[in-house]
Amino acid sequence: MRVRVGEVPAEAANCLPAVEPDASDIGVNYADAVLKIFKQTLPDGRRLSCRRRGLKLTLKVGDRQGEGLMRRLDHGPDTENILHQALHEAAAEAGAELSIDDGVLSLEVD
């Protein structure tokens, strides 16, 4: 089942380190702004959520859970790419596939 999670919020662009510097070098303010759209209920009744603790993201789809790590050295220096790669990693561990097309996040779940 393919689920449209949502669009990257417009205010997230204001949180990029080029606009609003943070001390993390990976854009945690940007990540927090984007992760807000993950808090929802899927059409089949399962809960979808994503949290950040430090550099680690935890994506939950129903009772499944996956973790991804925001890695600046591997995926940087682009802040958006760092977050997207961590989300892909977390989704894969949770048994889902994340796709990002033109700022729209979609999730393929079983």
Secondary structure, 3 states (H helix, E strand, C coil): CEEEEEECCHHHHHHCCCCCCCCCCCCHHHHHHHHHHHCEECCCCCEEEEEEECCEEEEEECCEEEEEECCHHHHCCCHHHHHHHHHHHHHHHCCCEEEEECCEEEEECC
